[in-house]
Amino acid sequence: MNDIIRFLELEDPSITIEDISIEGRVKTVRLSTPPKIRFCPLCGFRMHSRGIKIRKINHPILQDTYQLVLLLKQRRWRCTNDQCGLEENESFNFIGKHRRNTSATDFLIVNEFRDLTKSAADIARKFNTSDTYIISVFDRFVNMKRLPLTDAISIDEVHLDIDQICQYALVIQDFCTGEVIDLLESRRQNVTEPYFASIPKEERFAVRYLVTDMNNDYLRYVEKYFPNAVSVVDSFHVIQWIVKELAEFIRDLQNKISERDEIRQRELSEKAGRQIRIPMSDERYLLKHYRFFLLTFFVKVDL
């Protein structure tokens, strides 16, 4: 937190609190700075105070459940050198020029972007500012530049629900390190095609392996964007496919064994002239509990 305070220049030891008043759920704090001699930054002449202006600042951080409003007594200075005549307002560390929100607001705005369900317009309404300013704050403090592609990359989708048309975002990772290279808001072609086309050919052509699932669109990325790469289906999806095929095979075999046992039971019942119930066959028992036996086998292998 101290690093954040220093980074945003929130501390200003020269400020004193003149008065604190409370009306309803709003706490108003009046701040001022002690008078001091000021010299012109251009010509070095002494500057003259032209009076004090009360500047109202909204501070979105609550204090003891109260909404906090700051009133700054801001002096306006004028250079006494007639040939210079520079005029400027007194500055404060925790608020920028012509701003109506403290610098801490920028930190809170960036923090709001952690909620991926919120748009810039939603955050702007919360802080009573424009969405243009919200985006400018995000761009100023957050570096979202794409990392360079590596020789082995993996591409997959993740459900984020941040796009009204497509609820799946596209994730590009370094396959070897697992580090995220970039995140696209949608996996649709109208987003992915201009994105990959904007990457320099030298960088795309240096990719040797493209690891994806068995999505046909992803498999075609090799011929469209990475001509020197080999398309590789990742092991997770390969195992998932094998397990699925194995489950279907076991299910078909179970049905055949069940049908065989039912026929055998009917034959024995007809021969005995009464209802005969035969115990579950060993084959049927093994097929019914095959997952348990496979798990036991793999655990023993690992040990």
N, C-alpha and C positions, 0 to 999 in steps of 0.2 A: 504493500500500500504506500509506503514511503517513496518507492521508486515512481509510482504513478503520480504522487503529489509533486515530485520534482519534475517529472516529465511534462505535466500539464501546467506547471508553475502556479500551483494553487495557493502556496504560502506567500504572505505579504506582511512581514513583521512591522511595517510602518503604519498599518491600519489600526485604529482604535474604535471600540464600540461605544457610541454616544448614548444610545437609548434602545430599549427593547419593549415593544408594545404587542399586546395580543388582543385580537378581535375575532371572536368565533373560533374557527380552526385555523386562522391565519396568524402567523407570528412575523412581525415586521421588525427588522433590525436596521438601525441607522448607523452607518459607518463613515468615518472621516479620516483624513491624514493631517498631521501637524503642519502648520505653515513653515516653509523653509525658502531660503534664497534660491532662485532658479536662474540659470543662464542659458542664453540662446544657443542651441546646438549648431547653428550655421555661422554666426558672426561672433559669438562669445559675449555679447552685451547682456546686461542684466534684463530679466523679463519682469513685466508688471502684471499683477493679477487683475483680471477684469471682472471679478465676482465669482460666485459659487452657484453651480446648477445642481439641482437634485436629480439624480439619475436612478430610475427604478429598474431593478434587475430581478428577474424571476429565477429562482433556484429550485430545481425539481427534486432535490433531496429533502425528504421529510425530516424534521427534528422533533423528537418526542411526539410523533403523530401529527404535528402541525405542518401546514404548508408554509414554506419559508420565503419571505420577500425581503430583498436587500435594498436599502435606500443609500446611495453613495453621494456624498458631498464632493462634487467634482469641480475643481478650479479651472478657469480658462486663462491662459497666459498669452501676453503679447510682448514682443521684443521692443525695447525702448529705442532701438536704432531705427530712425525714420527711413533709412535706405534699405533696411531689411523688412521690418514689420511682420515677422513671422508670428502666426497665431497657432496655438495648439492647446488641446485639453490635457488635463492631468490623466495619467494612465494608471491602471491597476493590474497587478500580475494575474489575477484570477479571471479576468474578463478582457476580451479583445475589443478593438476599436469598433464602434457602432454596433456592438452586440447587445442583445437584451437577455441573453442567457449566460451563465457562468461557464468557464472552461470545463468544469466537472460534468456539464451536460453532454459534452462530446464523448466522454468516457461512458456515460450511461447509454447514449445512443448506440455506440459500438456494441455494448453489452446486450442491447435489445436484439441485435441481429443474430444472436445465438439461437433465438427461437425461429426456426426456419418456416413456421407457419405465418409469420408476420411479414407484411410488405412494407416498403418504404413509406407508403401513404399511411399505414396503420401507426407506425412509429412517429411520423410527423404530427398526426393528430394528438398523440399522447403528450408530446413536448411542445405543442402549440407552435409549430414552425412549418416550413414548406418541405415537401418531399425532395426537392432539388437540394436543399441544404443538408438533409439527412444523407443523401447519396454522396455529397461532397465530403461530409465528415467520414463516412465509411472509406472512401477512396484515399483520404488523407492519412488515416491511421492503420488501415489494413492493406497489406500487400498480397494481392491475389493473383500475381503473375504465374503463368504456367511454368512448371519445372521442365527442363529439357527431357526429351524422350531418351530412353536407354535402349540397349540392344535387345532386351527382352521385356515386353510390356504385357500387362493383362488388362482386359476390358470386361466390365460386368455392369449390371444395373443394380440400383438400390432404391427401395421404395421410400420416397421423401414427401410426396404429395405437395410439391411446391409449384407445380405447373397445372393450370386448369385443364389442359388437354391431355397431357401425359403425366401420370403420377410417378413415373420412374425416372430417376436421374442416372446419368452415365458416369461411371467412375473409371479413370485411367490410372493404373498403378505400375510402379516398378516391380516386376515379378520377383526379382531376386531379394529386394529389401522390404517389399510391402509398402513403401512410401507412396503416398498419393501424389500423382503428377498433376492431375487436374480433375475438376468435377463440372460436368455440364448439366444444366437444369432439365434437359430432356434427352431421351435416346432416339427421338424421331429424326428422320432424314433431313428435314428442313433446318435442324439445329446442328447435327453432326457433320453434314456434308460441307457447309462453309467453314466449319471449325477446322476439320482436318485439311481442307484445301488451303487454309491460311498458313499452315505449318510449312516451313521451307522444305523443298524436296530433299536437300542434302540430309536433313534431320530425319525425315520419314524413311528415306531409302537406307538409312543406317540401322533401322530396326531389323533384327534377324529372326525374332520369334514373337508371334502374337498369340497369347494364351487367352482363350475365351471359352464360353460354354458352346453348346451345339446350336445356337441361334444362327439361322442362315444369314441374317443381315451382318452379324459379326464375322462369320466365316468369309464373307465377300469383301471385308475390309482389306484383306491381303492384296487382292487384285486391283482394288480401287485406290488404296492409299499407301500400302506397304509392299511394293512388288518384289523386294528382296527378302521378305520375311517368309517363314514357314508357319502355317496355321497349326496350332497345337490346342487340343481340347484338354482343359485342365483336369487333373486327377480326380478332383471331387466329383465332377460331373460324369467322368468315366465310371467311377465306382458307383455313383447313383444310378447310372444306366444299367450296369451289371446287376446291381441289387434288384432293380425293377424287373429285368428280364428273368432273373433267378426266381423272384417271387411269383411271376406269371407261370413259369415252368412248374414250380412246386404246387401251385394251385391246380393246374391241369392234372398233374400226377395224383394229387389228393382226390380229385373227382373220379379219376379212373380207379384208384384203389378202393374208394368208397363204393363205387358202383360194383366192383368185383366182389366185395364183402357182402353187399346186399343180395347179390345173386346167389352167393354161397349160402347165406342165411335162409333164403326162400327155399332153396333146394333141400336143405336139411330139415326145414319145417314141414315141407310136403312129404318127405320120406318118413318122418317121425309121426306125422298126423297131428301135430301140435306145434304151438309157437316156440321156436328155438331162438335163443339170443346167444350169439357168439361173442366172446371178448374181442376188444380192439386188437387188430393185428399189429405185429411189430412194425411193419412198413408204415401203417397209418399213424401209429404213435410217433415214430421218428419224424415223419413229415409234419405232423402237427406241432412238434416241439423243435423243429430244425434250427430256429433262431437261437435257442438256448444252447444247443450242442455246438453251433458255430462260434458263439461267444466264448464258450468254455475252451474250445480249441485254440482260438486266437489269444486268449489270456495265457494259456500254457505255453504257446509259442513265444510270447513276449517275455515270460518269466525265464 
